[in-house]
Amino acid sequence: MHPGISKMISAAALTLISISNAPAQQLTRYVDPFIGTGGHGHTFPGACVPFGMVQLSPDNGSEGWDWCSGYNFSDTTIAGFSHTHLSGTGCGDWVDISVMPHTRHITDSGKYFKVGFNHKNEQAGAGFYSVRLNNGVDVALTATERCGLHRYTFPKGSTPVVRFQLTYMINYDSATHTYIKLVNDTTVIGYRFSSGWAKTQRVYFAARLSRPAKRLRIFDKNTNMDAPSLAEGQTGRYNGELEFGDLKGRPLFMKVALSGVSEGKALLALNEIRGWDFNAVKVAAIKKWENEMARIDVKTKDERLKRIFYTALYHTCIAPTLFSDIDGEYKNADGKILKMKDGGQRYTVFSLWDTFRGLHPLFTITQPDRNKDIMNSMLAFCDETGLLPVWDLSTYETNCMSGYHAVPVLADAVLKNTPGVDPLRAFEAMKKSAYQDVRGTADYRKYGFVPQDKAWYTVTKTLEYAFDDWCIAQVAQKLGKTDDYNLFMKKAAAYQTLFDKETGFIRAKNSDGSWSVPFDPYFTSTDGSKAFYEEGNAWQYTFFVPHDVRGLASGFGSYQNFTKKLDALFSTTSELKGEQAPPDVSGLIGQYAHGNEPSHHIAYMYSFVGESWKTQKWVRAIIDSMYHDQPEGYSGNEDCGQMSAWGVWSMCGFYPANPGSGQYIFGSPVFDEVSIKVPSGKTMRVTAHNNGKENVFIQSVSLNGKPYTKVFIDHETLMQGGSLQFEMGPEPNKKWGSAPNDWPASVN
């Protein structure tokens, strides 16, 4: 546990108790935002509300892969507190509108003056963050959806200064044009335009101060303009510095609101925070998080497990992030001011290569209202750009990673009859992705696979396109489009073309049908001209056929041979070969890599061929070894909620191993009881009798008091609520779930 978390927990609990209408459970006391900030987790510890536009968090002033969120727990300096952050990504961007309190005037604006701090003086919880800097300034932060609230307490006798470091950047990002203006002695407006991972980004801001500023100094690089404002239309990259008189130990409060449309809209967003009652805003933020945590109530005597679980649930509620103003307007990457067709809100930050697997299926249960806007945001992206998003950042297509994985997300929503999502509109958008002529799709259609002599990472692309096409086929079937169904089901079998029975791996082919060489199942590389697999190798990707597990298994000659191959995945050496092995391939058990998403369904594959007890064994082993209540609590990038979503699902006892199927495969529940509030208003209560660290195996299952032999529960049944009971034990019951009629669906 983080050193400051116990103090934070006590303070948060007392705050919540003081509110008459606060939720009684106070589950937010188990949320520790420092989990994932160390190692390769890439999360941030700062203040935000669920899915908010503002993520107000400290930045260390360091760059590099482990600072993709701006912060890493290994660091002990802070360069500023910026208002936008990416949670758990493998690329660094945003950190827009950075501000920093200093105790003296900074003459050299070309540098970011980092200030030291001690983690003992740092606290964070759901909706707030605080730190005492080594310069003596006490900083406390909280937020609403579009507005951040700062409280600075400066040492007596100091010269209070607040710097607006609009050119502050990390990794790929770089400011192209910034502007700042002092409207009056308590109001500042401006904007930051930048180019980075997303080539076009625009963030407008408005700041209001609780005490008047004496002056605003404006800097262009190292030049002190010492002027109250820039000339209208003046272009450049500017920073600003507000100077105050002696505050006599009284706190300085500052609201900073964001808009993607204009400074005027940012000024309106300041109204989300009325007055200067910091505690009231903090309490309101905690209540919003409490409402999210209350969707799933878990019972266990193990407090550590609660911290892991509720922090994971917290991390599933950060992205996608709100992009539109309160009136629904947003400005897209093309500079057009738009509104959603259905009047909803627009969201951005779609890490779909990661989140299609577990996060978005979770939303169909935990986010029934917001999920409509999330789905329609993808469809709006398609309307505006011609294609569904691959990795949407600030409504710009970064084209990061492979596949067209908005397809399984939308398919899952359509197949589950998500209200407010037009099935036909979604289906037409899915087909546009399938018929695009970029990212190797034309060759995929021509050859039935993506040839290695025509593209990079071709096995990954082939397998992911095949799965996406299976999802399109399921929607086509629902809509009664038989020809489309048959076409896309044929494409969904593309994995078979690349299966090599001699080696027992799915591997790359060239356009003439020959195997690509050299081949080594342990080889992985960031050099796509040499690598057949993106962020992985043959061991991990051979198993990416979630829609046709038994079809894949038949390629090994028997289901028994298939499970032996799965056994080998977990027991072989963890050595990775290749001079440029990606750091994403982490959290290794043999060659199973839990630190990266392509492995996330694999432990559940045993259940498709009658050996559910091995799924139970490995799922519990993964939970125990890959999730901790420490800054290094994740085995790899958290990736906008997917790493946490796997933990949320699996700790509850099941997981959507095949997104789009509507089936949740049983694993090994870690809690004595889980109560899941489903959209109908009912509750599904999951009880694990005789549960414990040694009792990881399912002995029997009952549903609503009747014996239940299937190794999964379907979405429709879960939505009806009821009672699902597991009897657990220390030895596997190999007969339970072994009958083919009890297995999950598979094409073959």
N, C-alpha and C positions, 0 to 999 in steps of 0.2 A: 504494500500500500504506500502511496506517496506520503512523505513526511507531514505535509500540511493538511492531508485529507481529513484527519480526525477532527481538527478544529473546524474545518469547513462543514463537516457533517453535523456537528453540534450546532453551529450557527444557523445552518439551513433548517435543521429540525425545529429550533426555537422560533425561527421566522415563520415557518409553516404553521406551527401550533397557534401562533397569534392570529391566524386568519380564521374567522368563523366558518367560512365555507370551503376551507382547504380539504382536499381528499384525505380520508382518514389513514390510508396506508402509508403515505409519505415514502413512496418507493424511490424517489429521486435521491434519497440519502445514499443509495447504493451506486449512484452514477459517479465514476471517476474519470473525467476527461483526459487525465494524464495517461491512461491506458492507451497504448498505441503510439504515443509521442516519442518513444525510444526505439532503437533498432531501426528496422525497415518499415515500421507501421505507417509513418507519414501522416498521422492525424494531428490536429491542433487542439490546444487546451482552452481556447478562449470562449467568449460568451456568444450565444446565438439562441434563437427559438426554433422550434421544429420547422425545417425546410425554409428558413428565412433567407431573405436577400442579404442581410448583414451577418457576417461572421467576424466578430471583433476580437482579435487575438494578437498576442505578441509575436514579433519576428526577431530572430536572433541576429540578423545582419550577416548571416553566413549563407553560402550557396553550395550546391551539390545535391546529389540524388536524395540524401536523407534529410534534406531541408525543403522538400517539395511543398510542404504546407507552410513554410516559413519558419518552422520551429522544430527543434529536436531536443529531447531531454538531456542529451549529452552536453549541451551548450550552457553557458552561464552569463551570456550577455543579451541585452535587448536593444535593438536599434529603433524600434517603433511599434505602434499598435495600429495595424491596418484593418480595413473593414470588410475585405473579401478574402476568402481562403478556400482552397481545395482540400477535401478531406480524404487522405489516404491514397492519393493518386501517385503514379510513377513519373509524372511530369510536373514541373513547377511553374505556376503562373498566378495571375490575379495579384494578391496583396495590394489592392487599390486603396488610395486615400490613407496613407500612413501618417500618423501623428505621433509626436514624442514630446513629453515634458522635460525641460532642462531647467537648471538653476542659474544659468548665465547665458548671455548672448553668444551665439555661435557665429563666428565671422567667416568660416570657410564652409560655404554651402555645398561644395562639391563632394563632401564626405558625409557619411552617416555616422554620427558620433555614438558609438555603442556604449551602453552603461551596464556595468556588472550587476548581478543579483545572486542571491542564494536561494536554492530551492526550498529551504526551510521557511523563507519569507514569501512563499508563493502558495496560493490556494485556488482551487477551481471546483465548480460543480455545474449541474445542469442550469444554464442560463446566466452564469456569472464567472468572473475571474478577478483575482487581485494579486498584487505583488508590491513589495517594498524594494525600490531600486537602491543601488549603492550610493546614488547622489542624494538620498534622503527623501525622495518623492514617493509618497504612497499612492498607488494607482488601483482603482477599482473600476470594473467594466460590467455592464449588462446591456441588454438589447431588446428590441421589439422586432417585428418582421423587417422593417426598412430603416430602422433608426438605432444607432448605438448611443449609449449614455456613458460618459466618462466622469469619474470623480478623481481629482488630483488634490492631494494635500502636500503643499510645499513646505520645506523647512523655514522657520522664521528667519527673517533677515536676508533671504535669498532674493534673486531677481527672477520671478516666475516667467518662463518662456514656454510657448507651445509651438513646435515646428510642424508645418504641413509639408511633408516630404513627398511631394507629388511625383517626383522622378524615381522614388524608391522602387526597386525591382529585384526579382530573383530569377535565376536560371534563364528560361527562354524569353522572359518578358522584358520589354523596354518601352518607356514612355516616348510617344511621338509628338505629343502636344499637350501641354497642361496650362491651366488658367486659374487664377485666384484673385478674389476681389473682396475688400472690406466694404460691405454695404453700409453698416453703421458700426458703432463701437462694440456691439454684441452679436453681429451677424456677418458671417463669411460665406461666400459662394464660390463655386469653381467647378472644374472638371479635370479628368485625366483620360486622355486617349492613348492607347498603347497597342503594340503589336507583339505577339509572342507565339505561344502554342496556338492560340486563336489569333489570326492575323489582324482582325478588326475587333477592338474592344472600346466601349465608351462608358464611362462612369461619371455622372454628375453628382455633386454633393452640395449640401447646405449645412452650415454649422451655426449653432446658437450658444452663446456664453452666458453664464450666470452673473459674471462681473465684466465691466467694460475693459476693453483692451486699450492700452495707451497708443499703440501703433502697430502697423503691419509692415514688416520689411519684406521685400520681394527680391528673389535672387534668380538670376539667369546664369547657371553654372556657378562661377566664383564671384560674380559681380553683384555687389549689394546695391540695389536700386533705391532702397529706403523710400519707397513710394507707397501711397495708400491703395493704389490699384494700377492695373495695366490699361493701356489705351484700348479702346474697343477694337476688336479684330487683331490685336497684337499677337503674333504667333511666336512660339518658342517652347522651351521646357523650363518651367519655373517652379520654384519652391517658395514658401512663405513662412514667416516667423512672427507670431503674435507676442508682444511684450506687455506685461502687466505691472502695475504698481505693487507695493507691499500689501500682500493679502492678510498679513497679521495672523497667520496660522489658520485662517478660514479656508475651507475647501473651495476649489474652482470646479464647477460642473460645466460640461460641454455636451450638447447633443449633436450628433453628426448623422444626417439622413442621406440616403442614396436614391438615385433614380437612373434609369437607363435612357430617359427621354430628354430631360432638361433640368437646369438649375431651379426653374419655377416649380417643377414637380417635386424636386427634392425639398424645397421650402415647404410645400404642402405636407410632405412626409414627416416633417418635424412635429406635426400635430399628433403623431402616434404617441408622443411622450408629452404630457401636460405637466407643467411645473417642474420642480427640481427634487422631488422626493425619490431619491435613489433606491431606497429600500422598497418602496411601492412598486417600482418598475422591476426590480429584481424578483420580488415575490410573484408578480404577474408572470414573469418568464418561468419561474419554477412551477407555477400552476399549469402552464401550458405543457411543460415537460411531464408533470405528474399525470396529466390526462393521457399522454402517450404511454407512459410506463404502465398505467392501470389497465391497458388493453390486455396484458398478459400478467397474471398473478401467479407467482411460483412459491412453493412451500418447501423449505429444507432447513435443517439445522446448520448447514454449512454456509456461513456468511460470505466466505470467499466466492462461492459459486454465485451468490446473489450479485456480488459486485461485478463479476465477469458477465453475467447474463444481462443485467440492466444497463451496464455500459455498452454492451453489444446492441441492445435494443435502442439505446440512445444514438449510437452511430448509424443505425438504419434510418434515422429520421433527420439527417442533415442534408443529403442530396437525393434527388434533384433539388435545386434551389429556386426560389421565387425570382422571376425576372421582370414581371410587370408591375406597374404602379397600382395604387389603390383603386383607380378607375379602370384598370385592366389594360391600359395602353402600354406598349413597349416599342422600342426601336430596334429593329433587327440588324443583322450584320450589313445589310445593304443600305441602311440608313432610313428605311421606311418606317413610319409610325403606324402601328397596326393595333388591332384588338382581336381577341379570339372570337371565332364565329359564334360560339355558344355563350359568349359573355363571361367565360371563366378566366382564370389566371394562367399566365404563361410561365413555364418552368424551363430551366436550362441545367447544364451539367449532367449529361447522360453518358455514363461510363458503361455502355451497353455490353461490351465484350465481357465485362465482369458481372454486371448486375442482372442480366437476363436469367442467370442460373438460379438464384435464390431470393434476391432482394425484391424484384418485381412480383414474383408469385406471392411473397409475403404481403406485399401491399394490397393484394386482392382480399386479404383478411383484415389487416391492421389499418388500412387507409381507404376505406370504401368511398368516402366523399372526395378526398383529394386525388384519388387515383384517376378519376375521370379527367381532371385537368391535366394530369401528367400524360395520360394517353393522348389527349387531344393536342397537347403541346408537340408531340412527335408528328401528329398529322398536320399541324400547322406548319411545322418545319418542312414537311413534304410539299405542302402547297406553295411555300415560298421558294424552295430550292429545286423542286422536281423529284427529290428522293427523300426517303426516311433518313433520320440521322444515324451515323455510325458512332461518332463521339462528338456530341454537340456541346460547345463551350461558348457562352455568350452569343448563342444562336449562330455561331460560325462552325462549319464542318471541318474538324481537324483531321478527319480520315485516319484516326489512330486505331490500330489493331485491325483484325480481319473479320470476315463475316458481315452479314447485314442483320444485326441482332436486335434491331427494333422489331423485326418480324416475330420472333418468339414471344416478345413482351406483349405486343398487340394481339397475337394469336391467343395467348393465355387469357388475356382480358376478354376477348370476344367469345372464346369457348366457355368461359365462366359467366357469360351474360352480364358483364359489367355495365351497369346503367350509365347512359350518357355517351357511350362509344358506339358509333355507327358501324356495324359489321361490314357493310358493303364498301363504305369509304375506306375502312381499314384494309380490306381485301385488295382493292385497287391500288392502294399505296404499297402494299406488300409486293404485288406483281411488278411495280415499277423498280423496286430494288432488285428483284430477280432478273429483270431484263435490262439492267444498266450495262454499259459497255466499258466499265473501268474496273480496276482491282481484280483482273483476271477472269471476270464473269463471262466475257465473250468466248474465251478459250474453254472455260468450264462447260458452256453449252455446246461448243463445237466438238470437244473430245470426250465429254462425259466426266472429265476431271481437269484439274489445272496442271498443265505440264511444267516440269521444273526448268526446261529450256526456254520457257516463255514468261516465267514470273518467279517471284521469290516466295518462300514459305508455303510451298504449294500443297503439301499434305494438310497443313492447318486450314488453308482456304477451302480445299475440296471437302474436308470433313464438316467444316462449319457451314458451308453453303448447302451441303446435303441435309444437315439437320434443319436449317432454316427453311429449306424447301419442303421438308416433311411437315413443318408447322403450317406452311401455306396450304398444303394439301388438306390438313384437318379443317381449316377454315372453309376451303372450297367444298368439302364434303358437307359441312354444316349448312352452307348456303345452297346446296343442291347443284353445284357446278361440277358435273361428273367429268367432263373432258379435262378441266383444270386439275381435278383431283388425280386422275390417272397420270397426267403429265408430271405433276410434281412428286407423286409417289415414285415414279420411275427415277427421277433425279435424286430422290432421297436415298437411293441404293448406290450412289456413286462411290461410297466407301469401299464397296466390294471390288472395284476395279484396282484399287491400290493395296489390297490385302495380299501379302506374300506368304503362302503356306509354308514355304521352305524355311524362312527365318522366323515365322510367327509374329511378324510385325506389319503394320500398315506403313508403307514407304513410298517414296516419290518415283514417278515415272516421267519419261520424256515424251514428246509428242509422237515419236515413232513407236511408242509402246514399250521401249526398253527401260529397265530399271536404272534409276540415277545412281551413280557411284561417285566416290566411295560411300559406303553405308556403314554406320556404327550406331547402334541404338542408344549409346550413351553420349553421343555428340550433340551439342547444342551451341548456338552462336547467335550473336546479334547481327552478323553479316548475312543478310538474306540471300546473297548469291551462293553462299555455301550451305546455308541451313535449309532443311526441308520443313522445319517446324518452328513456329513463332513462339518464343519464350518457352521452349520445351524441347523434348526429344521423342524418339520413337516409343519409349516406355510409357510416357504419359499420354501421347496422342493416339496410340493404337486403341485406347479404350474410349475415345470420344465418338461413340455411336449411341447416344442415350435413347434414341427412338427405336433401335433395333438390336437390343442387347443379345437376344437369342440368335438373331441372324449372324451377328459377329461371332458368337460362341460356336456356331456350327462350322465356321471356318477353321476352327482348331480340331475338328474331328469329333468332338463330344463335349458335353457340358462339363464333364470332369476335367478334361484337358484345359478347358477355358478357366476353370477355377484354379487349376495349377498355375496357369499363367498369371492370374491375379495374385496368387500367393507369392509367386516369384517377384512381382512388382514390389511387394512390401518387404521381401527378404534379401533382394540382391544388394550389391554395393551401392552406396550413395554417391559414388564418384561421378562427376560430370566431366566429359571430355570436350576440349575445344578452348582455344586461347581467348575467345571472346564470349565465354559462357555468360548469359544474362544473369544479373543478381536476383531477378524475379524468381528464378527456380530455387526456392528455399523451403524451409520446413519439411525436410526430407525424412521419410521413413522408407528405407530402400530407395526406390526411384519414385515413390509416391511423393508429390510435392504440394503439401497443403498451403504453402505460402503463395501459391499461384493458382488461379481459378480453374484451369483445365482439368485439375485433379479432383475437383470438389464433389463430383458425383460418383467417383470410382468405387469407394468403399461400399456403396449401396448396390453395386452391380451383382454381387453374390446372390442377392435376394431374387433376382430375375431368373435364376437357374437352380433354385431349390436349396441354397445354402445360406439362409438368412442368418444363421448363428455366426457366420464369419463377418457379415455386415455388422452385427451387434458388437462383436469383438473389436473390430477396427474403428468403428465410430467412437466407441468409448475411449479407446487408446488415443485417438486424434484429439478428442475433447480434453483429455487429461494432459496431453503433452504440448498442445498448440495454443491453448488459451489460458492466460494468467492475469492476475490482478496487479500487474506491474507495468511501468512504462514500456518495457519490451514484451508486452502481453500478447502480441500478434506475431505470427511466424513469417509474415510478409506484408506487402502493401495492403492496407485495409480496403482500398479501392471503392470508395463512395458507398460503403455499406455492405458489400457482398461478403467480405470476410466475416463480418459480424452477423449477417443474415444466416450464414451456414451455422454459426454457433447458436443463434436463437432457435432455428428449426431443430437442430440436432440435439440440443440440450432438452428441448421439449419432447423429443422422441421420434421425430420423423423429418423427412426432407423431400422436396420435389426433384428427384434425381433426373426426371425427364420433364422439364418445363413445357407446358402445353398439353400434357397428358391429363392434368387434373388429379393425379395420384401422388400421394405422399407416402414414401417408403419408410417403414419402421426401422429405427436404429436401436439405441440403448438409452432410454430416458434417464437423466441424472437427478431429477427432482422427485420428491415424494408425491407432489401434486402440482398440476398446472391447470389454471383456469383461463381459457381463451375466450374473450368476448368477440363473437362473430357478428358480421354486419346486420344480421336479422334481429339483433338484440338478445339473442340467446347465448348460452355459455356451453362450451365443450370442456368438460372436466376430465383431465388425463391423470390417472393415479397409477403410481408404480409401487406395488406392495413388496415388502422385503427388499427394498432398494438399498444399495450401498456400493462402496468402492470395489468390493469383490463380486458382488452380485450383478454382473453386467449382462447376463443372458436372459432372454425372454423364455419363460416356461410355458405360459399360456396367455391368451388375451380374451377379454370379454367386451362386448359393445352393448350398452344399455341392458346389462345383466345377462346377455346371451353369449354363449361361446362364439369366438370369432377366430377363424383360422387363416384369413388372408394376411399377407405380409405388408399390407398398405391400407390406407383409408383414403377414400376419394373426396374430392372437394365438396360435392353435394352433401355427402354424409356429415362432413365436418361442419358445414354451414347450418345443419339442423340442430346442432348442439347435442348435449347428452352426456353420457359417461363412458369413457374408454379406460379400461383397467388392464394393467400389465401385472402379471406375477413374475417376479424376477428371481434369479438364482445364480449360484457360483459356477454351475456346469451347464453346457449348452443342451437344449432340447432339440436334437437334430431332426426329429420328426415334425415338429411344429413348422408349418409353412413350407413343407417339402413337396406337397402335392401340386402339380402343374396348374390346377384350377385356382390356386391361391396366390399365384405369382402375378406381378405387375404386367401391364400390357407391353407387347413388343410386336413389331411388324411381322416377324417370322417366329 
